Amino acid sequence: MNARRALTVVGLTCAIGLPVSAQVTGSVDQGEALRRQQEANRLLRDLKQDKMEEAPSISPDEATDVGPQSILRTRQHHRWFAVELDTQLYWTDNMFFNESDPVDTVGSAVLASSAQLSLTPPQWTLGEGKLRPRIGYQHVWMNYAVVGAKLDPLSGDPKSNGDFDAASTFADLTYTWGNYYAQLGLDWQRLLSHQPSYSSYAEFYRDYTPRWSLTRVFELSEKQAIILSYLGSHHFTNVDPTPGLNDGNRNDRTEHNILLNYSYQLAPRLILQPGYRFQFTHYTHESRLDLLNSFSASLIVPIVDWLTVRAFAGYELRESDSAFIPDYRKLDSGLSLSASFKF
């Protein structure tokens, strides 16, 4: 397998693990974790698409290992649509995003499934690089306590009361030149509760987000790569206001993120990848600053070009200067299965 391609393809997959919540405020936190993962995965898919269109083999045995380079096919017939499917089964030790004091945190098994459809028009040459547009839709299903204890030991309520969906529409432009990738995009996300009945689909959070990013790939060798990314965004949000207040936009904020990932190819189809993410968040309607640090590690197995299995673990901690916001710690670990198709 082309080591350079393999290392880049998995570069961002485990930048952020998925936390869980069974309360509305925790579900908003969960929605934000989903959004962070979506950002990282979109950058990943851009890098993957670019590497899949590289010209001829870089090693004598590459053609035997991965077959003919896709550039020979994509130049003959552009594929306008991409379908991404993913399912993750994992355990989190803090489903409510609480501090461990004065009460214990609550753990849960989580099943997170997603389906995404993208329209990908042909890219065109601009200066020394290439510009690639895209528009798409993603739907995520979050289900708690799929195995193990079904009830919250603190309240006695079913953990599944927190099940929700995330519906996201996105559009972006990506400009690539050399080992640099710049992107401008716009997202619209809705979080939908399944209360009081599973078919309710009641919106409890809405987010309009312009975003921008810059990524640099450092290819250390055929088996090693470092990916460094900056991601910025501003969120225009809407939630139910606090009774007696006009604060439905209290979650409006500006975010700045630094992602650093290192990939090492242990075997032709086995990749080890540790990662780190730092996020600085300024809330625009209150004097509040949050700092988020996330550490992760993955073992990735690209079974075939379109199917990948991953074992992952992640530790996340948040510090806020607001006395009303929990400074939580959270550990997640699990397995995921991802598939990608173009037509």
PADRENSE-894777 format. One record per residue (C-alpha): residue number from 1; residue in one letter; x, y, z. Coordinates in steps of 0.2 Angstrom, whole numbers, plus 5000, padded with zeros to 4 digits. Layout:
(rec NUM, A, (X, Y, Z))
...
This chain:
(rec 1, M, (5000, 5000, 5000))
(rec 2, N, (5006, 5018, 4996))
(rec 3, A, (5013, 5023, 5013))
(rec 4, R, (5011, 5041, 5010))
(rec 5, R, (4993, 5039, 5005))
(rec 6, A, (4989, 5028, 5020))
(rec 7, L, (4997, 5040, 5032))
(rec 8, T, (4988, 5055, 5025))
(rec 9, V, (4971, 5047, 5024))
(rec 10, V, (4971, 5043, 5042))
(rec 11, G, (4979, 5059, 5048))
(rec 12, L, (4964, 5067, 5057))
(rec 13, T, (4952, 5053, 5060))
(rec 14, C, (4955, 5052, 5079))
(rec 15, A, (4958, 5071, 5083))
(rec 16, I, (4942, 5071, 5093))
(rec 17, G, (4932, 5057, 5102))
(rec 18, L, (4913, 5058, 5103))
(rec 19, P, (4907, 5063, 5120))
(rec 20, V, (4889, 5059, 5126))
(rec 21, S, (4875, 5067, 5136))
(rec 22, A, (4857, 5063, 5142))
(rec 23, Q, (4852, 5081, 5146))
(rec 24, V, (4849, 5096, 5135))
(rec 25, T, (4864, 5105, 5140))
(rec 26, G, (4875, 5090, 5138))
(rec 27, S, (4867, 5086, 5122))
(rec 28, V, (4872, 5103, 5116))
(rec 29, D, (4890, 5099, 5121))
(rec 30, Q, (4888, 5082, 5112))
(rec 31, G, (4883, 5092, 5097))
(rec 32, E, (4898, 5102, 5098))
(rec 33, A, (4909, 5087, 5099))
(rec 34, L, (4900, 5080, 5084))
(rec 35, R, (4904, 5096, 5075))
(rec 36, R, (4922, 5096, 5079))
(rec 37, Q, (4923, 5078, 5073))
(rec 38, Q, (4915, 5083, 5057))
(rec 39, E, (4927, 5097, 5054))
(rec 40, A, (4942, 5085, 5056))
(rec 41, N, (4934, 5072, 5045))
(rec 42, R, (4930, 5085, 5031))
(rec 43, L, (4949, 5090, 5031))
(rec 44, L, (4953, 5071, 5031))
(rec 45, R, (4942, 5068, 5016))
(rec 46, D, (4950, 5083, 5007))
(rec 47, L, (4968, 5076, 5010))
(rec 48, K, (4962, 5059, 5005))
(rec 49, Q, (4955, 5065, 4988))
(rec 50, D, (4970, 5074, 4984))
(rec 51, K, (4982, 5060, 4988))
(rec 52, M, (4971, 5048, 4978))
(rec 53, E, (4974, 5059, 4962))
(rec 54, E, (4993, 5059, 4964))
(rec 55, A, (5003, 5054, 4948))
(rec 56, P, (5012, 5038, 4946))
(rec 57, S, (5019, 5026, 4959))
(rec 58, I, (5032, 5031, 4971))
(rec 59, S, (5038, 5013, 4974))
(rec 60, P, (5041, 4998, 4963))
(rec 61, D, (5028, 4987, 4972))
(rec 62, E, (5014, 5000, 4974))
(rec 63, A, (5005, 4995, 4958))
(rec 64, T, (5004, 4977, 4964))
(rec 65, D, (4999, 4983, 4982))
(rec 66, V, (4985, 4995, 4978))
(rec 67, G, (4982, 4993, 4959))
(rec 68, P, (4983, 5007, 4946))
(rec 69, Q, (4983, 5025, 4952))
(rec 70, S, (4966, 5032, 4953))
(rec 71, I, (4971, 5048, 4943))
(rec 72, L, (4970, 5037, 4927))
(rec 73, R, (4952, 5034, 4931))
(rec 74, T, (4946, 5050, 4938))
(rec 75, R, (4953, 5060, 4923))
(rec 76, Q, (4942, 5049, 4911))
(rec 77, H, (4926, 5050, 4922))
(rec 78, H, (4923, 5062, 4936))
(rec 79, R, (4913, 5056, 4950))
(rec 80, W, (4900, 5069, 4955))
(rec 81, F, (4894, 5061, 4972))
(rec 82, A, (4902, 5054, 4987))
(rec 83, V, (4893, 5044, 5001))
(rec 84, E, (4901, 5042, 5018))
(rec 85, L, (4895, 5030, 5031))
(rec 86, D, (4901, 5027, 5048))
(rec 87, T, (4896, 5019, 5064))
(rec 88, Q, (4905, 5019, 5081))
(rec 89, L, (4902, 5009, 5097))
(rec 90, Y, (4911, 5016, 5112))
(rec 91, W, (4911, 5019, 5130))
(rec 92, T, (4912, 5036, 5139))
(rec 93, D, (4915, 5038, 5158))
(rec 94, N, (4906, 5055, 5158))
(rec 95, M, (4890, 5056, 5148))
(rec 96, F, (4884, 5072, 5156))
(rec 97, F, (4900, 5082, 5155))
(rec 98, N, (4900, 5085, 5174))
(rec 99, E, (4914, 5088, 5186))
(rec 100, S, (4917, 5073, 5197))
(rec 101, D, (4914, 5083, 5213))
(rec 102, P, (4901, 5084, 5221))
(rec 103, V, (4893, 5070, 5212))
(rec 104, D, (4901, 5055, 5203))
(rec 105, T, (4901, 5056, 5184))
(rec 106, V, (4890, 5043, 5174))
(rec 107, G, (4896, 5031, 5161))
(rec 108, S, (4887, 5024, 5146))
(rec 109, A, (4889, 5014, 5130))
(rec 110, V, (4886, 5024, 5115))
(rec 111, L, (4881, 5020, 5097))
(rec 112, A, (4885, 5035, 5085))
(rec 113, S, (4880, 5032, 5067))
(rec 114, S, (4881, 5044, 5052))
(rec 115, A, (4877, 5045, 5034))
(rec 116, Q, (4883, 5059, 5022))
(rec 117, L, (4880, 5063, 5004))
(rec 118, S, (4891, 5076, 4995))
(rec 119, L, (4890, 5084, 4978))
(rec 120, T, (4907, 5086, 4972))
(rec 121, P, (4909, 5096, 4955))
(rec 122, P, (4925, 5095, 4945))
(rec 123, Q, (4940, 5105, 4952))
(rec 124, W, (4948, 5118, 4942))
(rec 125, T, (4966, 5125, 4941))
(rec 126, L, (4968, 5142, 4949))
(rec 127, G, (4986, 5149, 4949))
(rec 128, E, (4998, 5136, 4955))
(rec 129, G, (4984, 5126, 4964))
(rec 130, K, (4967, 5118, 4962))
(rec 131, L, (4950, 5124, 4968))
(rec 132, R, (4937, 5111, 4973))
(rec 133, P, (4919, 5115, 4978))
(rec 134, R, (4907, 5104, 4988))
(rec 135, I, (4890, 5104, 4995))
(rec 136, G, (4882, 5091, 5006))
(rec 137, Y, (4871, 5084, 5020))
(rec 138, Q, (4875, 5074, 5035))
(rec 139, H, (4864, 5065, 5047))
(rec 140, V, (4870, 5058, 5064))
(rec 141, W, (4860, 5046, 5075))
(rec 142, M, (4866, 5046, 5094))
(rec 143, N, (4859, 5032, 5105))
(rec 144, Y, (4864, 5029, 5123))
(rec 145, A, (4865, 5014, 5134))
(rec 146, V, (4864, 5002, 5119))
(rec 147, V, (4872, 4989, 5130))
(rec 148, G, (4875, 4989, 5149))
(rec 149, A, (4866, 4998, 5162))
(rec 150, K, (4850, 5007, 5155))
(rec 151, L, (4846, 5019, 5170))
(rec 152, D, (4855, 5034, 5176))
(rec 153, P, (4860, 5030, 5194))
(rec 154, L, (4858, 5048, 5200))
(rec 155, S, (4841, 5052, 5193))
(rec 156, G, (4834, 5034, 5189))
(rec 157, D, (4829, 5040, 5172))
(rec 158, P, (4833, 5030, 5156))
(rec 159, K, (4849, 5035, 5148))
(rec 160, S, (4841, 5034, 5132))
(rec 161, N, (4830, 5049, 5136))
(rec 162, G, (4845, 5058, 5129))
(rec 163, D, (4845, 5050, 5111))
(rec 164, F, (4845, 5064, 5098))
(rec 165, D, (4849, 5067, 5079))
(rec 166, A, (4861, 5080, 5072))
(rec 167, A, (4856, 5086, 5054))
(rec 168, S, (4869, 5096, 5045))
(rec 169, T, (4870, 5105, 5028))
(rec 170, F, (4887, 5111, 5023))
(rec 171, A, (4896, 5120, 5008))
(rec 172, D, (4914, 5124, 5006))
(rec 173, L, (4928, 5128, 4994))
(rec 174, T, (4945, 5120, 4996))
(rec 175, Y, (4961, 5126, 4988))
(rec 176, T, (4976, 5115, 4987))
(rec 177, W, (4994, 5118, 4982))
(rec 178, G, (5009, 5108, 4986))
(rec 179, N, (5006, 5101, 5004))
(rec 180, Y, (4995, 5115, 5009))
(rec 181, Y, (4976, 5115, 5010))
(rec 182, A, (4965, 5130, 5013))
(rec 183, Q, (4947, 5129, 5015))
(rec 184, L, (4932, 5141, 5017))
(rec 185, G, (4915, 5134, 5022))
(rec 186, L, (4898, 5137, 5029))
(rec 187, D, (4888, 5125, 5040))
(rec 188, W, (4870, 5124, 5046))
(rec 189, Q, (4867, 5112, 5060))
(rec 190, R, (4851, 5107, 5069))
(rec 191, L, (4850, 5095, 5085))
(rec 192, L, (4833, 5086, 5086))
(rec 193, S, (4827, 5078, 5102))
(rec 194, H, (4817, 5062, 5103))
(rec 195, Q, (4806, 5068, 5117))
(rec 196, P, (4792, 5066, 5122))
(rec 197, S, (4791, 5051, 5109))
(rec 198, Y, (4805, 5044, 5098))
(rec 199, S, (4796, 5051, 5083))
(rec 200, S, (4795, 5069, 5090))
(rec 201, Y, (4811, 5076, 5081))
(rec 202, A, (4810, 5092, 5091))
(rec 203, E, (4823, 5105, 5088))
(rec 204, F, (4832, 5111, 5103))
(rec 205, Y, (4848, 5119, 5096))
(rec 206, R, (4852, 5128, 5079))
(rec 207, D, (4869, 5133, 5073))
(rec 208, Y, (4875, 5144, 5058))
(rec 209, T, (4894, 5143, 5056))
(rec 210, P, (4906, 5151, 5044))
(rec 211, R, (4923, 5142, 5045))
(rec 212, W, (4940, 5143, 5038))
(rec 213, S, (4955, 5132, 5040))
(rec 214, L, (4973, 5130, 5034))
(rec 215, T, (4982, 5113, 5034))
(rec 216, R, (5000, 5108, 5031))
(rec 217, V, (5006, 5090, 5028))
(rec 218, F, (5024, 5086, 5033))
(rec 219, E, (5029, 5069, 5025))
(rec 220, L, (5044, 5063, 5035))
(rec 221, S, (5046, 5047, 5026))
(rec 222, E, (5036, 5034, 5017))
(rec 223, K, (5030, 5028, 5033))
(rec 224, Q, (5028, 5044, 5044))
(rec 225, A, (5018, 5060, 5042))
(rec 226, I, (5013, 5075, 5053))
(rec 227, I, (4998, 5085, 5049))
(rec 228, L, (4996, 5102, 5057))
(rec 229, S, (4980, 5112, 5055))
(rec 230, Y, (4972, 5128, 5061))
(rec 231, L, (4953, 5129, 5061))
(rec 232, G, (4943, 5145, 5065))
(rec 233, S, (4924, 5147, 5065))
(rec 234, H, (4911, 5159, 5072))
(rec 235, H, (4894, 5152, 5078))
(rec 236, F, (4877, 5160, 5077))
(rec 237, T, (4866, 5150, 5088))
(rec 238, N, (4849, 5148, 5094))
(rec 239, V, (4842, 5138, 5109))
(rec 240, D, (4826, 5141, 5120))
(rec 241, P, (4829, 5156, 5131))
(rec 242, T, (4831, 5155, 5150))
(rec 243, P, (4814, 5159, 5158))
(rec 244, G, (4813, 5178, 5160))
(rec 245, L, (4828, 5182, 5149))
(rec 246, N, (4831, 5185, 5131))
(rec 247, D, (4846, 5175, 5129))
(rec 248, G, (4842, 5162, 5115))
(rec 249, N, (4859, 5166, 5107))
(rec 250, R, (4869, 5164, 5123))
(rec 251, N, (4880, 5150, 5114))
(rec 252, D, (4886, 5162, 5101))
(rec 253, R, (4905, 5161, 5100))
(rec 254, T, (4921, 5162, 5091))
(rec 255, E, (4933, 5147, 5091))
(rec 256, H, (4951, 5144, 5086))
(rec 257, N, (4958, 5126, 5085))
(rec 258, I, (4975, 5119, 5083))
(rec 259, L, (4976, 5100, 5077))
(rec 260, L, (4992, 5090, 5078))
(rec 261, N, (4993, 5072, 5072))
(rec 262, Y, (5007, 5060, 5069))
(rec 263, S, (5005, 5044, 5059))
(rec 264, Y, (5016, 5029, 5058))
(rec 265, Q, (5013, 5014, 5047))
(rec 266, L, (5017, 4999, 5057))
(rec 267, A, (5012, 4987, 5043))
(rec 268, P, (5005, 4989, 5025))
(rec 269, R, (4987, 4989, 5032))
(rec 270, L, (4990, 4994, 5051))
(rec 271, I, (4993, 5012, 5056))
(rec 272, L, (4996, 5020, 5073))
(rec 273, Q, (4991, 5038, 5076))
(rec 274, P, (4992, 5049, 5091))
(rec 275, G, (4984, 5066, 5090))
(rec 276, Y, (4981, 5082, 5100))
(rec 277, R, (4969, 5096, 5099))
(rec 278, F, (4968, 5113, 5107))
(rec 279, Q, (4953, 5124, 5106))
(rec 280, F, (4951, 5142, 5112))
(rec 281, T, (4933, 5148, 5113))
(rec 282, H, (4927, 5166, 5117))
(rec 283, Y, (4908, 5168, 5120))
(rec 284, T, (4902, 5184, 5113))
(rec 285, H, (4887, 5188, 5124))
(rec 286, E, (4895, 5185, 5140))
(rec 287, S, (4912, 5187, 5148))
(rec 288, R, (4917, 5168, 5146))
(rec 289, L, (4933, 5160, 5139))
(rec 290, D, (4934, 5141, 5138))
(rec 291, L, (4950, 5130, 5135))
(rec 292, L, (4948, 5113, 5128))
(rec 293, N, (4963, 5100, 5127))
(rec 294, S, (4960, 5083, 5119))
(rec 295, F, (4972, 5069, 5117))
(rec 296, S, (4969, 5053, 5107))
(rec 297, A, (4977, 5037, 5100))
(rec 298, S, (4971, 5026, 5086))
(rec 299, L, (4975, 5009, 5077))
(rec 300, I, (4968, 5010, 5060))
(rec 301, V, (4966, 4996, 5048))
(rec 302, P, (4961, 5000, 5030))
(rec 303, I, (4954, 4984, 5025))
(rec 304, V, (4951, 4989, 5007))
(rec 305, D, (4951, 5007, 4998))
(rec 306, W, (4933, 5010, 5003))
(rec 307, L, (4932, 5001, 5020))
(rec 308, T, (4941, 5006, 5036))
(rec 309, V, (4941, 4999, 5054))
(rec 310, R, (4948, 5009, 5069))
(rec 311, A, (4951, 5006, 5087))
(rec 312, F, (4952, 5022, 5097))
(rec 313, A, (4954, 5030, 5114))
(rec 314, G, (4953, 5049, 5119))
(rec 315, Y, (4955, 5059, 5134))
(rec 316, E, (4947, 5077, 5134))
(rec 317, L, (4947, 5091, 5147))
(rec 318, R, (4939, 5108, 5147))
(rec 319, E, (4943, 5123, 5158))
(rec 320, S, (4931, 5138, 5159))
(rec 321, D, (4933, 5155, 5168))
(rec 322, S, (4914, 5154, 5171))
(rec 323, A, (4909, 5147, 5188))
(rec 324, F, (4893, 5140, 5180))
(rec 325, I, (4902, 5129, 5167))
(rec 326, P, (4909, 5112, 5173))
(rec 327, D, (4927, 5110, 5171))
(rec 328, Y, (4925, 5092, 5165))
(rec 329, R, (4936, 5077, 5161))
(rec 330, K, (4931, 5063, 5150))
(rec 331, L, (4938, 5047, 5144))
(rec 332, D, (4931, 5038, 5128))
(rec 333, S, (4936, 5022, 5120))
(rec 334, G, (4929, 5010, 5106))
(rec 335, L, (4928, 5004, 5089))
(rec 336, S, (4922, 5011, 5072))
(rec 337, L, (4918, 5005, 5055))
(rec 338, S, (4919, 5018, 5040))
(rec 339, A, (4914, 5016, 5022))
(rec 340, S, (4916, 5028, 5007))
(rec 341, F, (4909, 5027, 4990))
(rec 342, K, (4910, 5038, 4974))
(rec 343, F, (4899, 5038, 4959))
